[in-house]
Amino acid sequence: MIYLAPIQGLTDRIYRNLFPVYFKGVDVAIAPFISSVRKMKPATNLLKELHPGKNTGIPTIPQITSSNPDDFIKLSNALYDIGCGTVNWNLGCPFRLVVKKGRGAGMLCYPDRVESFLEKTMPAIKPNLSIKLRIGLRYSDDILTLIPIFNRFPLTELIIHPRTAEQMYDGDVDLAIFQQCLGLSKHRVVYNGDIDSVEKFKMLARRFGSIDRWMIGRGLIANPFLAEEIKFQTEKPYAEKSKILRDFHDNLFAEYDKVLSGPAHIVNKMKEIWTYFGGFLHDREKIRKKINKIHHRDNYLDIVNKIFQETQVSERESGE
């Protein structure tokens, strides 16, 4: 089973709904986190965005970042009432502003707070609960103290990214610590982190034979064919992949253009997507640099047309 990881600003509802139109292999997605707030209204746009009726692509589990049990309970139950049977608690976000507020990975080194949070929320929330976390804030063994706490509660699963928050996305994942987690946890464990090729997946699958659920984030944005290449062990020709990616891009652009106000917003949105997008394309780094220099909508469309035209030409020439 393959999960699409939550990536703030990228894997939103529009992206998740269009993804399975063009690509196979992803079974479920965790939505980018929303924060629980005391003054949240039941009709908030955040809830509307997560309504199952609007999420018609990849089945999606909402994710909440929170350090306040009462706010978490209120938001979880509001999500349940619109049809979300499971919510995910984010204990992994490594970004400084989130950590400084004691949310996300900022809670990992406070096992007493985590325990108190679960003791209050678990009896009071209507949906099932899963947890996505890193192995620690600064130290990779924080998680070894947390897992015995998690074992006391009826969680659906733990999604573990074996890096510390301090690492962000740099450095190596700690597979030894992840192995220890597998031995300690009574819950199902999902592996998350650095799956960017079929070869990397096979290496991890050999090492962790008991794992049957895998979460992929940046690797799937870079190569959205990766899940089907893993599952079906086939790879489409480069020209076909680039054509499908072009169609996906154009549909994404059209949908974002409907909801974003002003030409600058759509260009900035697409530039953000190109941070990872099209990672399998030839001259990927040159493409990224070209797009980063663009500031106007028409210029963006012109350069994207050229990029995909050149992709098709270079593929024809290489086949001659």
SELUMFI-306994 format. One record per residue (C-alpha): x, y, z. Coordinates in pm, whole numbers, always signed. Layout:
     east    north       up
        X        Y        Z
...
***
This chain:
     east    north       up
       +0       +0       +0
     +139     +341      -95
      +54     +671      +71
     +104    +1018      -73
     +279    +1220     +197
     +150    +1560     +305
     +359    +1843     +160
     +248    +2189     +263
     +160    +2403      -40
     +185    +2113     -287
      -39    +1813     -218
     -360    +2011     -174
     -712    +1907     -274
     -670    +2007     -641
     -343    +1815     -669
     -484    +1507     -496
     -800    +1503     -709
     -612    +1527    -1040
     -326    +1292     -955
     -511     +958    -1006
     -653    +1080    -1339
     -300    +1049    -1480
     -105     +822    -1245
     -167     +486    -1077
      -47     +316     -763
     -130     +558     -480
     -390     +419     -239
     -437     +693      +20
     -312    +1043     +100
     -253    +1234     +421
     -358    +1595     +368
     -120    +1880     +460
     -182    +1972     +822
     -436    +2217     +953
     -398    +2372    +1297
     -659    +2332    +1568
     -772    +2671    +1692
    -1009    +2762    +1972
    -1226    +2993    +1762
    -1272    +2753    +1472
    -1621    +2762    +1321
    -1780    +2440    +1193
    -1829    +2594     +847
    -1467    +2704     +809
    -1316    +2679     +460
    -1056    +2438     +599
    -1330    +2187     +673
    -1490    +2246     +335
    -1159    +2166     +165
    -1138    +1833     +348
    -1500    +1728     +293
    -1499    +1379     +136
    -1742    +1502     -129
    -1480    +1746     -254
    -1192    +1497     -229
    -1287    +1274     -519
     -936    +1166     -619
     -709     +990     -373
     -891     +888      -50
     -762    +1141     +202
     -702    +1146     +577
     -696    +1495     +735
     -392    +1584     +944
     -398    +1811    +1249
     -114    +1986    +1423
     -200    +2068    +1783
      -69    +2083    +2137
     -409    +2165    +2288
     -627    +1860    +2357
     -953    +2055    +2374
     -896    +2223    +2038
     -786    +1892    +1886
    -1102    +1718    +2010
    -1324    +1991    +1865
    -1159    +1983    +1523
    -1138    +1602    +1508
    -1506    +1566    +1584
    -1599    +1835    +1332
    -1403    +1640    +1068
    -1576    +1318    +1170
    -1915    +1488    +1136
    -1845    +1573     +770
    -1744    +1214     +695
    -1376    +1171     +790
    -1342     +840     +974
     -974     +884    +1060
     -758    +1184    +1147
     -382    +1203    +1177
     -193    +1385    +1451
     +119    +1559    +1322
     +420    +1506    +1549
     +668    +1543    +1266
     +660    +1893    +1120
    +1019    +2023    +1154
     +963    +2387    +1062
    +1079    +2639    +1318
     +756    +2835    +1358
     +559    +2516    +1427
     +824    +2376    +1663
     +848    +2705    +1857
     +475    +2681    +1932
     +530    +2334    +2080
     +348    +2164    +1793
     +459    +1908    +1537
     +809    +1781    +1615
     +823    +2034    +1898
     +644    +1782    +2121
     +876    +1489    +2057
    +1109    +1560    +2348
     +821    +1599    +2595
     +680    +1248    +2643
     +473    +1360    +2942
     +291    +1614    +2722
     +231    +1353    +2453
      +95    +1109    +2710
     -131    +1371    +2869
     -255    +1478    +2525
     -353    +1123    +2429
     -509    +1050    +2768
     -745    +1343    +2720
     -817    +1318    +2348
     -851     +945    +2283
    -1169     +892    +2490
    -1327    +1207    +2348
    -1266    +1196    +1972
    -1507    +1024    +1734
    -1269     +934    +1448
     -984     +684    +1455
     -641     +830    +1516
     -307     +771    +1346
      +17     +955    +1419
     +285    +1078    +1180
     +615    +1157    +1349
     +989    +1197    +1324
    +1227    +1003    +1546
    +1314    +1307    +1754
    +1355    +1681    +1773
    +1734    +1691    +1811
    +1807    +1334    +1923
    +1715    +1025    +1728
    +1617     +819    +2032
    +1327    +1044    +2145
    +1093     +805    +1970
    +1208     +506    +2180
    +1056     +674    +2486
     +736     +760    +2299
     +650     +420    +2151
     +568     +255    +2488
     +329     +546    +2545
     +168     +498    +2203
     +129     +126    +2277
     -118     +210    +2553
     -367     +367    +2312
     -581     +225    +2027
     -407     +401    +1740
     -455     +279    +1383
      -88     +322    +1286
     +237     +510    +1326
     +388     +677    +1019
     +757     +716    +1097
    +1006     +936     +914
    +1345     +826    +1054
    +1506    +1169    +1069
    +1518    +1422    +1349
    +1341    +1754    +1302
    +1676    +1928    +1327
    +1788    +1743    +1014
    +1490    +1879     +818
    +1534    +1682     +492
    +1913    +1668     +499
    +2149    +1390     +597
    +2076    +1019     +612
    +1765     +851     +745
    +1836     +645    +1058
    +1735     +295     +954
    +1876     +140    +1272
    +1640     +345    +1489
    +1352     +260    +1256
    +1434     -109    +1302
    +1416      -65    +1680
    +1077     +104    +1640
     +945     -199    +1454
    +1048     -420    +1744
     +887     -196    +2004
     +560      -92    +1842
     +236     -283    +1893
      +82      -78    +1616
     +112     -104    +1241
     +408     +101    +1119
     +431     +289     +789
     +776     +378     +653
     +827     +735     +527
    +1146     +895     +399
    +1370     +918      +90
    +1188     +673     -137
    +1286     +833     -467
    +1343     +533     -693
    +1237     +172     -744
    +1586      +64     -639
    +1563     +256     -309
    +1221     +102     -242
    +1351     -250     -308
    +1642     -196      -69
    +1407      -81     +207
    +1159     -361     +137
    +1434     -621     +169
    +1552     -473     +498
    +1206     -427     +649
    +1019     -733     +533
     +728     -684     +771
     +640     -341     +629
     +359     -339     +374
     +271      +32     +383
     +499     +300     +245
     +465     +677     +233
     +626     +876      -48
     +634    +1255      -74
     +906    +1439     -266
     +983    +1125     -469
     +626    +1116     -603
     +618    +1487     -686
     +945    +1448     -877
     +834    +1129    -1052
     +456    +1077    -1021
     +495     +744    -1202
     +700     +605     -914
     +412     +434     -731
     +303     +242    -1039
     +664     +156    -1124
     +702       +9     -774
     +372     -179     -777
     +360     -302    -1136
     +735     -321    -1207
     +696     -157    -1546
     +813     +179    -1674
     +656     +383    -1953
     +881     +521    -2231
    +1026     +864    -2156
     +828    +1038    -2432
     +501     +896    -2302
     +585     +998    -1945
     +669    +1354    -2047
     +344    +1384    -2249
     +135    +1262    -1955
     +322    +1498    -1724
     +244    +1786    -1963
     -127    +1700    -1959
     -124    +1679    -1580
      +58    +2012    -1558
     -188    +2185    -1790
     -487    +2055    -1596
     -329    +2162    -1266
     -262    +2508    -1408
     -621    +2544    -1531
     -768    +2440    -1195
     -540    +2667     -991
     -612    +2952    -1233
     -980    +2926    -1137
     -920    +2974     -765
     -611    +3194     -737
     -654    +3568     -775
     -413    +3752     -999
     -145    +3629    -1245
     +135    +3654     -987
      -34    +3402     -759
      -68    +3134    -1026
     +297    +3177    -1132
     +417    +3154     -771
     +202    +2846     -718
     +344    +2670    -1022
     +702    +2769     -932
     +646    +2609     -592
     +530    +2287     -759
     +836    +2288     -988
    +1056    +2269     -677
    +1027    +1891     -722
     +802    +1851    -1027
     +940    +1673    -1332
    +1241    +1534    -1152
    +1282    +1263    -1415
    +1302    +1511    -1706
    +1628    +1557    -1893
    +1814    +1875    -1790
    +1593    +1897    -1482
    +1818    +2148    -1304
    +1828    +2382    -1605
    +1449    +2365    -1624
    +1411    +2458    -1259
    +1646    +2756    -1294
    +1459    +2884    -1599
    +1124    +2864    -1422
    +1256    +3033    -1109
    +1346    +3343    -1314
     +990    +3389    -1443
     +752    +3644    -1289
     +473    +3681    -1544
     +195    +3441    -1640
     +245    +3459    -2018
     +622    +3415    -1982
     +559    +3112    -1764
     +333    +2950    -2023
     +583    +3024    -2301
     +875    +2868    -2115
     +672    +2559    -2018
     +570    +2512    -2382
     +935    +2527    -2485
    +1040    +2288    -2209
     +797    +2018    -2314
     +857    +2074    -2686
    +1230    +2034    -2630
    +1162    +1721    -2426
     +977    +1563    -2717
    +1242    +1672    -2969
    +1532    +1539    -2764
    +1354    +1208    -2724
    +1294    +1175    -3100
    +1656    +1259    -3171
    +1784    +1006    -2917
    +1568     +740    -3081
    +1705     +802    -3428
***
